[in-house]
Structures are given as structure tokens and as C-alpha cells.
Amino acid sequence: MSSDAYSPSSSSVVRRDTPAWRAQVWISFGLAVTLCATGLAWLPGQDLDRAFMVMGYLFCLTSAFGLSKFIRDNDKRRSDTPGWKWVVWGGFFLAMALTAWGLWRMDVQPVWKAYLAVSWLFLISSVFTLAKTLRDAHEADVLEARLQGRREAREET
């Protein structure tokens, strides 16, 4: 899944995801968004149900990105307040619960509910993968910049 990028004048290794992995992650996320959008656009029933589901999917999408960032930021050391932890986790569970409730109570055929549920869970799964891939790339860029700065500082002395 990852390839190593060796800097020529350093023994340090910066791990990066392969282009194939990055493409797979973006294609997966794009496909999940497309499937969700298609299901919601063609959803039979009332406009109010459709609007509720669109808001629910967007709420889930943004809260999943927020939760992913929170977990990553607090992995090695706690950098956020306990109150923020409750907001992030609470927002994610509220988004998921309200969307599931809206999907469950909607008066449409079970096949539509199944399609919307599977595409929704695919979206949430791909969000976490995309968030991790983007964060990994950012951390690799920061590390390379630090290594480059150290090399330049050594060359100046």
C-alpha cells in the first residue's frame, strides 16, 4: 500500500501511499458520492423525505471527517478538550442515528431502503479512508520539508 521515497542525502525514509492506492481511494469516494446522489435524486416519495435524507447524508459526511481528524489529532497525545470530544463523537452518532431513523421510517419499497443504506455506509467507510489518506500525505509533506530544511542548514554551515 505504501512506497518508500528515499532522499538522496539522508538515510531517513518518508513513507508515502502509492499512486494506485490514492487513485483507488478517490475513485471509491467518488463512486460512493455518486451512488448516494443517484439514489437520492431518483428516490420515490415525498420531497420532504428526500430533503431530510440529503441533509442526513451531508451531516454524516462532515461529522465523519471531523471524527477522523479528532481521532488522528489525539492519537499520541490529547490535544483537544473533553468537551470537544463529546461534541465530535456526539455529532457523529447523532448524524448516523438520525439518518438511520429517517431511512427506517421512510415510506418507500424495501429495495430503495436497502440501496440507500448500502450506499450510505459505503460513503461513510470511504470518508474515513480518504481522510486517512489525505492526512498521511500531509504528514509526509511536512516531514520532507523538515528533512529538506535540515539538509539546507547543514550545507550552509
C-alpha positions as CSV (number, residue, x, y, z in Angstrom):
1,M,0.0,0.0,0.0
2,S,2.9,2.3,0.6
3,S,6.1,3.0,-1.2
4,D,9.3,4.5,0.2
5,A,10.7,7.7,-1.0
6,Y,14.4,7.9,-0.2
7,S,16.0,11.3,0.0
8,P,19.4,11.2,-1.7
9,S,21.5,12.8,1.0
10,S,19.7,11.3,4.1
11,S,19.1,7.9,5.5
12,S,15.6,8.9,6.6
13,V,12.7,7.3,4.9
14,V,9.4,9.1,4.1
15,R,6.6,6.6,3.6
16,R,4.0,7.6,1.0
17,D,1.0,5.8,-0.4
18,T,1.3,4.6,-4.0
19,P,-0.4,6.4,-6.8
20,A,-2.6,3.3,-7.3
21,W,-3.8,3.4,-3.7
22,R,-4.5,7.2,-3.9
23,A,-6.5,6.6,-7.1
24,Q,-8.4,3.7,-5.6
25,V,-9.3,5.9,-2.5
26,W,-10.5,8.8,-4.7
27,I,-12.4,6.5,-7.1
28,S,-14.1,4.8,-4.1
29,F,-15.1,8.1,-2.6
30,G,-16.4,9.4,-5.9
31,L,-18.3,6.2,-6.5
32,A,-19.9,6.4,-3.1
33,V,-20.9,10.0,-3.5
34,T,-22.3,9.2,-7.0
35,L,-24.3,6.2,-5.7
36,C,-25.7,8.2,-2.8
37,A,-26.6,11.2,-5.1
38,T,-28.2,8.9,-7.7
39,G,-30.3,7.1,-5.1
40,L,-31.5,10.4,-3.5
41,A,-32.2,12.0,-6.9
42,W,-34.4,9.1,-8.0
43,L,-35.9,8.4,-4.6
44,P,-39.6,7.9,-5.0
45,G,-41.8,9.5,-2.4
46,Q,-42.1,13.0,-0.9
47,D,-39.7,15.8,-1.4
48,L,-39.5,16.3,2.4
49,D,-38.1,12.7,2.8
50,R,-35.6,13.4,0.0
51,A,-34.5,16.7,1.6
52,F,-34.2,15.0,5.0
53,M,-32.0,12.3,3.6
54,V,-29.8,14.7,1.7
55,M,-29.2,16.7,4.9
56,G,-28.6,13.4,6.8
57,Y,-26.1,12.2,4.4
58,L,-24.3,15.6,4.4
59,F,-24.3,15.6,8.2
60,C,-22.9,12.1,8.3
61,L,-20.2,13.0,5.7
62,T,-19.0,16.1,7.6
63,S,-19.2,14.5,11.0
64,A,-17.2,11.5,9.8
65,F,-14.4,13.8,8.5
66,G,-14.5,15.7,11.8
67,L,-14.3,12.5,13.8
68,S,-11.5,11.2,11.7
69,K,-9.5,14.3,12.3
70,F,-10.2,14.3,16.0
71,I,-9.1,10.7,16.4
72,R,-5.9,11.3,14.5
73,D,-5.1,14.6,16.3
74,N,-5.5,12.9,19.7
75,D,-3.7,9.6,18.8
76,K,-0.4,10.1,20.5
77,R,-1.3,12.9,23.0
78,R,-4.6,14.6,24.0
79,S,-4.7,17.9,22.2
80,D,-8.5,18.7,22.5
81,T,-10.7,19.3,25.5
82,P,-13.0,16.6,26.9
83,G,-16.0,18.8,25.8
84,W,-14.8,18.8,22.2
85,K,-14.5,15.0,22.4
86,W,-18.2,14.8,23.4
87,V,-19.2,17.2,20.6
88,V,-17.3,15.3,17.9
89,W,-18.4,11.8,18.9
90,G,-21.9,13.0,19.8
91,G,-22.3,14.7,16.4
92,F,-21.2,11.6,14.6
93,F,-23.5,9.3,16.5
94,L,-26.4,11.8,16.2
95,A,-25.9,12.1,12.4
96,M,-25.8,8.3,12.0
97,A,-28.8,7.7,14.2
98,L,-31.0,10.4,12.7
99,T,-30.1,9.3,9.2
100,A,-30.9,5.7,10.1
101,W,-34.1,6.7,11.7
102,G,-35.1,8.8,8.6
103,L,-34.3,5.9,6.3
104,W,-36.2,3.4,8.5
105,R,-39.4,5.5,8.8
106,M,-39.5,6.5,5.1
107,D,-42.4,5.1,3.2
108,V,-40.6,3.5,0.2
109,Q,-40.1,0.0,-1.0
110,P,-37.5,-2.1,0.9
111,V,-35.3,-2.3,-2.2
112,W,-34.9,1.5,-2.1
113,K,-34.1,1.4,1.6
114,A,-31.5,-1.3,1.1
115,Y,-29.9,0.7,-1.8
116,L,-29.8,3.9,0.3
117,A,-28.5,2.1,3.3
118,V,-25.7,0.3,1.5
119,S,-24.6,3.4,-0.5
120,W,-24.7,5.5,2.8
121,L,-22.5,3.0,4.6
122,F,-20.1,2.9,1.6
123,L,-19.9,6.7,1.8
124,I,-19.0,6.7,5.5
125,S,-16.4,4.0,5.0
126,S,-14.8,5.7,2.1
127,V,-14.8,9.0,4.0
128,F,-12.6,7.5,6.8
129,T,-10.3,6.0,4.2
130,L,-10.0,9.3,2.3
131,A,-9.4,11.3,5.5
132,K,-6.6,9.0,6.5
133,T,-5.0,9.1,3.0
134,L,-5.1,12.9,2.9
135,R,-3.7,13.2,6.4
136,D,-0.9,10.7,5.6
137,A,0.1,12.7,2.5
138,H,0.1,15.9,4.6
139,E,2.3,14.4,7.3
140,A,4.7,13.1,4.6
141,D,4.9,16.5,3.0
142,V,5.7,18.1,6.4
143,L,8.4,15.5,7.2
144,E,10.0,16.0,3.7
145,A,10.1,19.8,4.3
146,R,11.7,19.3,7.7
147,L,14.3,17.0,6.2
148,Q,15.0,19.4,3.3
149,G,15.4,22.3,5.8
150,R,17.9,20.3,7.8
151,R,19.9,19.4,4.7
152,E,20.0,23.1,3.6
153,A,21.0,24.2,7.1
154,R,23.9,21.6,7.1
155,E,25.0,22.8,3.7
156,E,25.1,26.4,4.9
157,T,27.4,25.7,7.8
